[in-house]
Amino acid sequence: MTAHALTDVIGPTLTDWLDTDEHRDHAWNLHQRITAQHGPYIAAAWLIGMNPHLNDDSPLNAIRNGHSADARAAAYAHLND
C-alpha cells in the first residue's frame, strides 16, 4: 500500500491524520476487504462513518487510537451481516 492510494480513497487530510504507516496500512487493508464485497465508495464511507460495533466511533478513529483489532472485527461483522 502506498499513502497515495489511501489518499485517493479518503483524501489527504484523513490520510495524514492517520499518523503512522502502520495505521495507514490497517486502513488500506480494511478498505480493500470491504471494496471486494461492496465497492470502493461503500468502503470509504464505512471507514469514516459511525459504526455500531465500535460504540459509534469510526473505524479510522479506532485505528488511530490503537484499536485496529476492533476495527478489523467490525469489518468482519459488516462483511458477514
Protein Blocks (a to p, Z undefined) as FASTA:
>chain_A
ZZklmmmmnojklmmmmmcfklmmmmmmmmmmmmmmnojklmmmmmmmccfkloopafkl
mmmnopammmmmmmmmmmmZZ
